[in-house]
């Protein structure tokens, strides 16, 4: 009998336009940080217009935009992946 190891990853998918919907990015990065700090394998997956968030200057110059920039900076050394 062979033992199988199942590896699971939490994927937080975001396809929102960063100029229009900052909440989706905040949640994706927030929960990926929480999951990885809890020892779970996590990933933020950006698709469509969401890939524009890789240039944080596309975020609005608002408090919500600043919160996303902070979450992204917090995530730089976090043990989770961000894929495009």
C-alpha positions in Angstrom: 0.0 0.0 0.0 1.3 3.4 -0.9 0.8 6.4 1.3 -0.2 9.5 -0.6 0.5 13.0 0.6 -2.1 15.6 -0.6 -0.8 19.1 -0.8 -3.4 21.8 -1.1 -3.0 25.4 -1.8 -5.4 28.2 -1.0 -5.6 30.4 -4.1 -7.1 33.8 -3.8 -8.1 34.8 -7.3 -8.5 38.4 -8.3 -9.5 39.8 -11.7 -10.7 43.2 -10.6 -9.5 46.4 -12.1 -7.2 48.0 -9.5 -8.4 51.5 -10.5 -12.1 50.6 -9.8 -12.2 47.9 -7.0 -9.5 48.0 -4.4 -11.5 45.8 -2.0 -10.9 42.7 -4.0 -7.1 43.2 -3.8 -7.2 44.0 -0.1 -9.0 40.7 0.6 -6.8 38.6 -1.6 -3.5 39.9 -0.2 -4.9 40.0 3.4 -6.2 36.4 3.4 -3.0 35.1 1.7 -1.0 36.7 4.4 -3.2 35.3 7.1 -3.0 31.8 5.6 0.7 31.8 5.1 1.4 33.1 8.6 -0.8 30.1 9.8 1.5 27.7 7.9 -0.9 27.1 5.0 0.3 27.2 1.4 -1.3 30.2 -0.3 -1.2 32.1 -3.6 -2.7 35.4 -4.9 -3.5 34.8 -8.6 -4.1 38.0 -10.7 -5.8 37.8 -14.0 -7.1 40.2 -16.6 -7.0 43.9 -15.5 -5.8 42.8 -12.1 -2.3 42.3 -13.3 -2.1 46.1 -13.5 -1.7 46.2 -9.7 1.9 45.1 -10.2 2.4 48.8 -11.0 1.1 50.2 -7.7 0.9 53.7 -9.3 -2.3 52.4 -11.1 -4.0 52.3 -7.7 -6.1 55.4 -6.8 -4.6 58.1 -4.6 -7.1 57.3 -1.9 -7.0 55.7 1.6 -8.2 52.5 0.0 -5.3 52.6 -2.6 -2.8 53.3 0.2 -4.1 50.3 2.1 -3.5 48.0 -0.9 0.0 49.4 -1.3 0.6 48.6 2.4 -0.7 45.1 2.0 1.5 44.5 -1.1 4.6 45.8 0.8 3.7 43.6 3.7 3.5 40.6 1.3 7.0 41.0 -0.2 8.7 38.8 2.3 5.6 36.6 3.0 5.8 32.9 2.2 3.2 32.9 -0.5 3.2 33.2 -4.3 1.7 35.9 -6.5 1.1 34.7 -10.1 -0.1 36.5 -13.2 
